[in-house]
Amino acid sequence: MIIVADNIQITNPVIAEAVNKMNPDPICKMAIECERAGADMLDINSGPLYREAEVKMRFLIEAVQSVSDLPVLIDTANPVAMRAGLEASKNITIINGFSLESKKLDLILPMAREFDTCIIGFLLHPNSHVPSNADERFQVALEIFSAIQQEGIKKENLIIDPVLAPVSWQDGLSQNMEILSVLNNLDDLFGFPVRTIGGISNLTTGSGPIRKKRLVEKTYIPMLANSGLDMALVNVFHRESVQTIKTCRSLLTRRIFTYEDAG
């Protein structure tokens, strides 16, 4: 699995203050620390950016890329900010992301064709509700695929996010078991190998003991790996989760294993 750091997000007060003051230092520091912690890619989550969206997104992208050459995921629902980020980015860039919601189909999806970049499709109903079972997720996945075909986007540029459920939900455990089934069968559904991404932090959203939350993460990660998840969006400062991802990656590669590859 590719490790995507989800640490550069506007909900972090340090990042929010840096953006408001246009101070690149905390953002550069975070990008460097994420890369050192094992990130293969960096998710830049700007939130909606209601004011000065273009200026702030360009600032974020330029700050990160002044210290890192890692590929970036631009994570915003604001189409103005998304376009500004795509224009500013000089490294490999992924749009994160779109769903069947009409505004995202109309305003976000076309940018994947225009900029010839990969785009993440969320398995959500048009009203943004989470599907209740695997069959509903498969139906949404087919609608997502139909949408990118109609837009003229290359099929290999699609990345599916099945949307991991918080385990604290009433049906959280059954939802996440259904997701494993979806991951195992997506290639057969589409008729080609489709890449997938999952937000590990979604699992433990809400209150709960930190130690137990970390245990849930590192226990479910091997299940995702075995089901074929390609990219894990994770807090890279959760050291044990990152070690688990790296070890899963080592065990699932077809080459001679050495213990230096573990963790």
N, C-alpha and C positions, 0 to 999 in steps of 0.2 A: 504493500500500500504506500502511496505517496502521502507524505505528511504535509498538510496545509495548516499553517498557524492561523488561529482565529483571534489573535491577541490585539491586533491593531483595529480597535473598534471605538466608535464615538461614545459608547456607553462607559468607557473607562474615563474617569474624571481627568486623568493626566493627559490623555489624548484630546479630550474635548477642550481643555484649557489651551493646549498647544495649537489647536486649529483656530480657536477664537482669537488668540493673540498672534497667529501666524508665526509661531516659534517652531522651527523645524527640529530643534535639538532633541526633545523628548521622543519624537516620532522616529528620528534616525536611530536613537539609542534603542528603542523597542525593536526596530527592524533588525539591527545588529544582534541583539540578544536572542531574537527568535531564530535567526539563522544559526547562531552558535548552539542553540538548544536542539537543533536537528531538523528545522523546517526545510522542506523541499520547495514550498511555495508559500506566498503570503496573501492572506485574504485581507483586503482593505475595506472595512465596513464603516462607511461614512454616515449611515443612517439616512434619513430623508433630505437633510441639508436644505432646509426651507429658505434660508437667506444666503445670498452670494454662493449659490451651489457650484457654479463653474469655477470661480476663483478658489474656493476651498478644496474642491476635488483635485484641481490641478496642483495645488499646494501639497496635498497629501501624497499624490503620486510622485511628484518631483522630489519630495523629502525622502520617501522610501527608496526611490531609485538612485538617489545621490550616494547611497551607501550599500545597496544590494542589487545584484543582477538576477535575483530569483524571479521566476514567473509570478505574476500577481493575478488575483481574482478581485474584480471590482464589484463590491457588494453594496448595491443601493437600488431602491425602487424609483428613484428620481431620474427620469430620462435625460434631463438637462445635465445633471451631474455625471450620469453614465457616459454620455457623449464626450464631455470634457475630459473624463478619465481616459477614455479610449484614445482620444486625440493626443493626450499628454504622455501616455505610456510609451516607453521605448523598448520594453522587454515583452516577452510572451505574455499575453493578456487573455483572461477568461471572463466572460460576463456571468455574474452571479446575482440574479438569474432571472427566469421568467416562469410564469404559470399560465393556466388557461383563463386567467382574469383578463377581460377585454382590453384594459389599458396597457397591460404588459404585452399582450399579443400585438397591439397596434403600435406601441412606442418603444418597447425594449427589444423584442424579437428581431425586427428588421435590421438593427445595428449589427447583429451577428453576421448577416450577409454583407452589409456595407463594409464592415471592417475585416471580414473573412476571419473571424475568430470563433473559438469554441464558446458554447453557451450551456449553462446548467438549467435543466428543466425540472421544476418541482412537481412531484406527484400530489397535486392538490386539486380539488374541484374548483370550478370557476368562481365560486363564492369564498374561496380560500379555506374551506373546511377540509380536514384530513379524511381521506378514504377510510372506511371502517374495516376493510379486509383486503386480501390479496387480489381477489377478482376485480374489485373497484380500482385498485392501483393499476392493474393491467389495462383496464379500460382507459384510465387517464393517460397511461404511458402511450397507448396507441393514438390518442388524440393529440398528445404532445408531438409525437413523430409525424402525424399528419400535418400539424401546423408548421413544422420546420420544412417539410417537403413543399408545402404550398408557398412558403416564403423563398424557396430556392436555396436553402442552406444545406451544405454537404452533411450527409448522415454521420460521417465520422467526427463532425464538430459538435455533436450532441453528447452531453453528459447528464445522466439521470440522477436526481436526488430523491430517494424514496421517502424522505422526511421522517427521521427517527422520532419516536414518541417519548416524552418524559415517562419514566417508570412510575412516577407518582400519580399519573392519570388512572382512573378506574380501570380502563382497558389497556393501560400502557404495556403490560407484559405481553398480552396477546397481540397487540399491534406490532411489537417488535419481533415477535416470532413470525408473524405474517410477512414482515419485511425481509426476513431471511429467505423465505420462499420466493419472494419477488426477485431478489438478487440472484438466486439460483436459476431462475427461469427467464430472465429478460432477454438473453441472447437468443433463445429459442423463439420467443415471442416476436422479436424484430427480424430474426433471420440473419443477423450479423453481430459481431462483438460490440456491445455498447458499453462505454465507460460509466462508472457510477461513483458517487460521492456521498458521504454521510456525515452529518454534524454530530460528533461524539458528545459535545457539551449539551446537546438537547436532552440526552438521557437523564441528566441529573438536574434539570431546571427545577427551581423551587427550593424549599427548605429541606434540610437534612444534614446529618453529621458529615463533615468533610471527609473523614477517613472512609466511611461507607460509600460516599459518592465516588471516590477514587477507585474503590474496589469494584463497584458496578462497571465503571469505565473499562478497567483492565480485564474484567471477566467477559464482557460482551465483545470487545475488540477481536479476540480470536474467532468468535462465532461469525462476525462480519467478514473476517479474512477468509475463513473457510468457505463462505458463501460467495466470495469473489469480489468484495468491495475493492475498488481501485484507489480511491482517494479518501483520506480521513481528515475531516476538518476538526482540529483539536487544539486545546490550550497547550502549547508546547512547553509550558512551565510545569505541567503535570508530568513529572519525570517518569513515573512508572508507566503511565499510559504510552508515552513515546517509546520507552524501552520495549513495551509489549508489541507495539506496531513494528518496530525494527526487527524484533525476534521472529514475529510471524512472517515478515517479509523474507527473512533468511531461510526459514523452514520451508517456505513455499516456492523457492527458486530451484531450478534444476541445475545445480552445480554442487561441487564438493563443499560440505559445511565445515566451518571452523568456528570455535567459540568466540573468536574476536568479532564475528558478525552478530552475535546475540546482544541485544540491548544497547 
